[in-house]
Amino acid sequence: MAEHSSTDQLRILEENSEDLEAMMQILSKLTQLPSEQIKPRLESLITNLLDLQASQPDTQENSEAWAQRFVAWVEGHRELRLPSLSDEAIGRESIYGDDR
């Protein structure tokens, strides 16, 4: 997972300052609010989005790691020796009953 530190987030905001300024002007026009009120909220929104992006499994490696953890979780339950469900138990009639 690519984590964004506050330094990275500040750098991203600075590198895209022209785009942020354009977004502030558009939001100011749409909301009739001054840029001074929009800027902190816009920066907060972008920071939250960067945090969300960092927490998402967006690479093949992360997907494979998740799959490995899931398989390990499944295997960890085999020692319980729970009975498998029969085809009848997972059939549509068993799930929804006779009234469907």
Kinemage of the C-alpha trace (Angstrom):
@kinemage 1
@onewidth
@group {chain A} dominant
@subgroup {mainchain}
@vectorlist {calphas} color= white
{ca met a 1} P 0.000 0.000 0.000
{ca ala a 2} L 1.324 3.418 -0.917
{ca glu a 3} L 0.957 5.533 2.207
{ca his a 4} L 0.919 9.314 1.868
{ca ser a 5} L 2.660 11.128 4.739
{ca ser a 6} L 1.633 14.672 5.549
{ca thr a 7} L 4.826 15.806 3.790
{ca asp a 8} L 3.829 13.883 0.658
{ca gln a 9} L 0.329 15.335 0.812
{ca leu a 10} L 1.700 18.871 1.159
{ca arg a 11} L 4.007 18.269 -1.812
{ca ile a 12} L 1.086 16.994 -3.905
{ca leu a 13} L -0.972 20.069 -3.008
{ca glu a 14} L 1.934 22.386 -3.866
{ca glu a 15} L 2.682 20.640 -7.164
{ca asn a 16} L -0.947 21.033 -8.195
{ca ser a 17} L -1.503 24.549 -6.891
{ca glu a 18} L -2.713 25.865 -10.277
{ca asp a 19} L -5.346 23.129 -10.498
{ca leu a 20} L -6.399 23.779 -6.910
{ca glu a 21} L -6.743 27.482 -7.650
{ca ala a 22} L -8.923 26.706 -10.671
{ca met a 23} L -11.098 24.379 -8.566
{ca met a 24} L -11.435 27.054 -5.876
{ca gln a 25} L -12.572 29.602 -8.456
{ca ile a 26} L -15.159 27.184 -9.831
{ca leu a 27} L -16.409 26.266 -6.350
{ca ser a 28} L -16.512 29.921 -5.358
{ca lys a 29} L -18.610 30.702 -8.414
{ca leu a 30} L -20.948 27.762 -7.760
{ca thr a 31} L -21.379 28.351 -4.036
{ca gln a 32} L -21.030 32.129 -3.847
{ca leu a 33} L -18.506 31.586 -1.034
{ca pro a 34} L -15.146 33.364 -0.890
{ca ser a 35} L -12.013 31.379 -1.733
{ca glu a 36} L -10.776 31.794 1.829
{ca gln a 37} L -13.665 29.621 3.039
{ca ile a 38} L -13.305 27.069 0.266
{ca lys a 39} L -9.539 26.523 0.381
{ca pro a 40} L -9.309 24.719 3.770
{ca arg a 41} L -12.269 22.504 2.932
{ca leu a 42} L -10.888 21.656 -0.500
{ca glu a 43} L -7.469 20.818 0.970
{ca ser a 44} L -9.140 18.657 3.617
{ca leu a 45} L -11.169 16.845 0.965
{ca ile a 46} L -8.068 16.171 -1.123
{ca thr a 47} L -6.158 14.951 1.935
{ca asn a 48} L -9.015 12.565 2.767
{ca leu a 49} L -9.063 11.307 -0.813
{ca leu a 50} L -5.304 10.724 -0.745
{ca asp a 51} L -5.687 8.778 2.509
{ca leu a 52} L -8.471 6.716 0.940
{ca gln a 53} L -6.337 6.056 -2.121
{ca ala a 54} L -3.454 4.901 0.090
{ca ser a 55} L -5.724 2.440 1.896
{ca gln a 56} L -7.075 0.829 -1.271
{ca pro a 57} L -5.518 -2.377 -2.639
{ca asp a 58} L -4.811 -0.955 -6.080
{ca thr a 59} L -1.956 -3.167 -7.278
{ca gln a 60} L -1.735 -6.788 -8.293
{ca glu a 61} L 0.664 -7.350 -5.402
{ca asn a 62} L -1.895 -6.086 -2.882
{ca ser a 63} L -4.628 -8.212 -4.449
{ca glu a 64} L -2.413 -11.275 -4.249
{ca ala a 65} L -1.530 -10.518 -0.622
{ca trp a 66} L -5.233 -10.189 0.208
{ca ala a 67} L -5.974 -13.500 -1.529
{ca gln a 68} L -3.186 -15.215 0.415
{ca arg a 69} L -4.540 -13.866 3.708
{ca phe a 70} L -8.030 -15.070 2.777
{ca val a 71} L -6.801 -18.565 1.911
{ca ala a 72} L -4.858 -18.670 5.193
{ca trp a 73} L -8.036 -17.645 7.036
{ca val a 74} L -10.026 -20.415 5.329
{ca glu a 75} L -7.333 -22.984 6.048
{ca gly a 76} L -7.290 -21.870 9.678
{ca his a 77} L -10.871 -23.097 10.035
{ca arg a 78} L -10.233 -26.595 8.685
{ca glu a 79} L -9.095 -27.798 12.118
{ca leu a 80} L -12.636 -27.217 13.387
{ca arg a 81} L -13.733 -30.147 11.170
{ca leu a 82} L -17.126 -28.612 10.482
{ca pro a 83} L -19.356 -30.629 8.168
{ca ser a 84} L -19.770 -29.395 4.609
{ca leu a 85} L -23.204 -28.275 3.511
{ca ser a 86} L -25.054 -30.622 1.193
{ca asp a 87} L -26.305 -29.537 -2.215
{ca glu a 88} L -29.822 -29.642 -0.781
{ca ala a 89} L -28.873 -27.346 2.103
{ca ile a 90} L -27.615 -24.639 -0.254
{ca gly a 91} L -30.338 -25.104 -2.865
{ca arg a 92} L -32.702 -22.277 -3.774
{ca glu a 93} L -35.683 -23.991 -2.166
{ca ser a 94} L -33.805 -24.295 1.121
{ca ile a 95} L -32.720 -20.659 1.055
{ca tyr a 96} L -36.017 -19.049 0.016
{ca gly a 97} L -38.527 -21.632 1.204
{ca asp a 98} L -41.623 -22.848 -0.660
{ca asp a 99} L -43.363 -19.473 -0.967
{ca arg a 100} L -41.111 -18.122 -3.716
